[in-house]
Amino acid sequence: MKRELFVAILALIHLQGYAKGTQPNESFEIDDKIFGGYETTIEAFPYQALVLAKRGRRLSLCGGSIISEEHILTTAYCVSGKDVFVDTGNTVVPANIQTAQLEPGTYQISPNHGIAIIKLKSKMKLDGKIRKAVELIESGADIPAGTNITVSGWGRTVQDGQLSSNLRAVTTTLQSDERCKRIFPHYTPKMICGERSEGAYNACQGDFGSPVVITKSKKQIGTALYSATDACASVVYAKIANGEIRNWIKSVTGV
């Protein structure tokens, strides 16, 4: 195939800043990901997916989570109006990856919830080692404030820093609804938020679609939507335990 999606991505991963990674007459929208945290492997987070969305010559890189052999949970913003491709089973974004190696998919967007489900053209083989469906939290589950939660993904580790080609993760803390309402003016019962007292240890700057799980159980409780500021100390996630959201996911996927 001709030069396509990952030619631009490689430049963005291995050069500082996305402005240096652009090619003539191309426009790229890069969703930066994990602030702080640590390098990890896909074996530790086998449910992690990389979502690539394309509209014309504009690209978006997002996170996602495997919830079945043919379904990826992500954010609506990333996929809306775009052609969607998914990569799974990799710790490092391969330096020689080709568009033909990515799995295309179609998507459905949940009304008023900010999330989307990608249905892959071909089913994945879930081996439980590098590809595994995440367990979703039950509808109505009450997760107390103060619970440790973990976010995983690819991207910048510091504000305005260099993109990372290696999968990273960070642990932060689930906040009370009262605290979240003070931080986020448009916070609703369909959301949760997380922050850490030390500052910017979180998903960041449009890390749309990345999964957040309870650190101890690895159950997914949210999907990253947006951060409060560029410093990324606080991030809002779609609340999977919300009855409307959980029921919609089940109606689309059977999960």
DAWOCOR-V466134 format. One record per residue. OMEGA is omega in whole degrees, -180 to 180 (999 if undefined). Layout:
omega->OMEGA
omega->OMEGA
//
This chain:
omega->179
omega->179
omega->-178
omega->-162
omega->-170
omega->172
omega->179
omega->-177
omega->-179
omega->178
omega->-178
omega->-179
omega->-171
omega->174
omega->180
omega->175
omega->-178
omega->176
omega->179
omega->-176
omega->-176
omega->177
omega->180
omega->176
omega->177
omega->179
omega->-175
omega->175
omega->-174
omega->179
omega->-178
omega->-169
omega->-163
omega->172
omega->179
omega->175
omega->-169
omega->173
omega->-179
omega->-179
omega->178
omega->176
omega->178
omega->-180
omega->-173
omega->178
omega->-175
omega->177
omega->171
omega->-180
omega->178
omega->-180
omega->-175
omega->171
omega->-173
omega->177
omega->180
omega->-177
omega->171
omega->174
omega->-178
omega->172
omega->176
omega->178
omega->176
omega->177
omega->172
omega->-178
omega->-180
omega->-176
omega->176
omega->176
omega->-179
omega->180
omega->-179
omega->-176
omega->-175
omega->-169
omega->-172
omega->177
omega->-174
omega->169
omega->-169
omega->177
omega->-176
omega->173
omega->179
omega->173
omega->-178
omega->172
omega->-178
omega->173
omega->-173
omega->-177
omega->-176
omega->-177
omega->-179
omega->-180
omega->-178
omega->-180
omega->-179
omega->-177
omega->178
omega->179
omega->172
omega->-175
omega->170
omega->-179
omega->178
omega->-179
omega->172
omega->-180
omega->177
omega->-179
omega->179
omega->174
omega->173
omega->173
omega->-177
omega->179
omega->178
omega->180
omega->175
omega->169
omega->-179
omega->-176
omega->179
omega->-179
omega->179
omega->174
omega->-177
omega->177
omega->176
omega->175
omega->180
omega->177
omega->-178
omega->175
omega->177
omega->-179
omega->180
omega->179
omega->-173
omega->173
omega->-177
omega->178
omega->175
omega->180
omega->-175
omega->177
omega->179
omega->179
omega->177
omega->174
omega->-175
omega->-180
omega->175
omega->-180
omega->-180
omega->-180
omega->-177
omega->176
omega->178
omega->175
omega->-178
omega->176
omega->179
omega->176
omega->178
omega->177
omega->178
omega->-173
omega->176
omega->-179
omega->177
omega->177
omega->-180
omega->178
omega->-179
omega->179
omega->179
omega->-178
omega->-173
omega->-177
omega->-176
omega->180
omega->-179
omega->177
omega->179
omega->-177
omega->166
omega->176
omega->-179
omega->173
omega->179
omega->-174
omega->-179
omega->179
omega->-168
omega->171
omega->-172
omega->164
omega->-173
omega->170
omega->179
omega->177
omega->-173
omega->173
omega->-178
omega->-179
omega->170
omega->-177
omega->170
omega->-173
omega->-175
omega->-173
omega->-175
omega->173
omega->179
omega->-179
omega->-178
omega->175
omega->-173
omega->179
omega->180
omega->179
omega->-178
omega->-178
omega->176
omega->180
omega->170
omega->176
omega->-178
omega->-178
omega->176
omega->178
omega->170
omega->-175
omega->-176
omega->180
omega->176
omega->-174
omega->-180
omega->-178
omega->-177
omega->180
omega->178
omega->178
omega->-179
omega->-179
omega->-179
omega->-170
omega->-173
omega->-178
omega->999
//
